[in-house]
Amino acid sequence: MSVACRYRTSNAVLCQPPYLLLWEDYVIRITIELLPLGSEIGKRHLGTALIINDGTGTGAKGNYLVKLSKWGTPKSTWKKAKVMDFDRRKRGPWDLFYLALRAAVGNRNA
């Protein structure tokens, strides 16, 4: 089933049949886990990145909020940042993740 959405300048998207999705519903989540010997048993959370469309961009350029968590506390925010004017047509999710990390923690390995 496909859902047709009409973008608006407010903080939401109106989709048919009548679904109302908030921009915050569009989230990319990257979770880093340690799997001892490659096993799910005993896995440990090392960090989570949430990249949230803030709804202020256009179809071509997106603006995103970034929230990072540290090990063991996936629901607590460690760092916050923003990625602005991300070119959705020319760049992919790894580019967005890279820019999110750089905005939140800087160039730590220089």
Helices and strands as residue ranges (DSSP letters): E 4-7, E 12-16, E 19-22, G 23-25, E 27-34, G 36-38, E 44-53, E 61-69, E 79-87, H 93-105
